[in-house]
Structure formats: structure tokens, C-alpha cells
Amino acid sequence: MIVSISLTVLLAILSAVLIRGRRVSLPTAAVLWLSGFTLASTGIAGPVNTFLTAIAGLITHH
């Protein structure tokens, strides 16, 4: 069975782990989370998605 998890979910889990491990403070995580939404609404969203898709393809083919 193939399990597909979105990058958003993975980043949310990573953020939660970092906050829980006291690696990142809650305000810092909130700023990073909100900046992700801001970045997604700009023209750079397309190239970033293309880059992440290419990285995911490299990982799955190895």
C-alpha cells in the first residue's frame, strides 16, 4: 500500500517536533508558518513547487 502525505503535512509535523523539542519557539514557528502562506501567493510559488517536485522525484527513484 502506497501512502501519500502532502508536503504541508510533513512540514507541520516537523514544526511540531521542533517546537516540542524546544528547538524553535512558538512565535518563531508562527512567523515561519505565516511566511509560507505569504510566499505561496507570490510569483515564486511555481518555481518552488517545481523544485520540490524534482527533489521528491529524485528521492523516490533512488
Secondary structure, DSSP 8 states (H G I E B T S, - for coil): ------HHHHHHHHHHHHHHTTSS-HHHHHHHHHHHHHHHTSTTHHHHHHHHHHHHHHHHT-
